[in-house]
Amino acid sequence: MGLLSDFFHNLHDLDKLIAWGGLVVLICIVYAETGLLVGFFLPGDSLLVTAGVYAGTHPQQLSITTMILCLACAAIAGDNTGYWFGRLTGPRLFAREDSRLFKRKHLLHAQAFYDKHGPKTIVLARFVPIVRTFGPIVAGAAQMDYKRFLTFSIAGGISWITSMSLLGYFVGQIPAVKQHIDKVVILVIVLSLLPMFIHWLQERKQTTGSAEAAPRPVHDAGS
């Protein structure tokens, strides 16, 4: 319980989390976010960028090359775990009731994303919070050909890990950035949450529009 409490205590401060858990905690988070239903709340893009910055400023403690290789493998392994979970559970998962750690609406959002983009979802979902957790599960439930899935999974995993990590690594080398690294991390977190906020606004707008468009009951004038 001590390690678990330390993990959640440091989760709000990614720099401290990386210093505390190193490469091991990074691998666990990336795997959980891409392979486990309960991982949708974990930091993804912000963690990778922060890890890249950390690797650039603490090369003796965290090698950027080793980090990218290990995290790419973790992302691909997580994807495959989600795929086979979805393939084995199938329709039963969509009929599952909401719980504290599972929201059916997240699964339905990922399904809508998959229906729109097809197999490319496996690559595109890497850069969309929540969808990257549920996308592989939907692909498995839809019985997507595994060899095709694996190809997209490898391409998406490598591109996501490499781009986010190197972004943080090279940005962290800029002297002006080093002096304000805390502000940069906050900016990255905000930017990573922006797609979720935009999606929430669009969903709210659609809900409001549907409610306004719904026919109102006609009352009898004599009643």
ABEGO torsion letter per residue (X at the ends): XAAAAAAAAAAABAAAAAAAAEAAAAAAAAAAAAABAAAAABBBAAAAAAAAAAAAABAAABBAAAAAAAAAAAAAAAAAAAAAAAAAAEAAAAABBBBAABBAAAAAAAAAAAAAAEAAAAAAAAABBGAAAAAAAAAAAAGBBAAAAAAAAAAAAAAAAAAAAAAAAAAAABAAAAAAAAAAAAAAAAAAAAAAAAAAAAAAAAAAAAAAABBBBBBBAAX
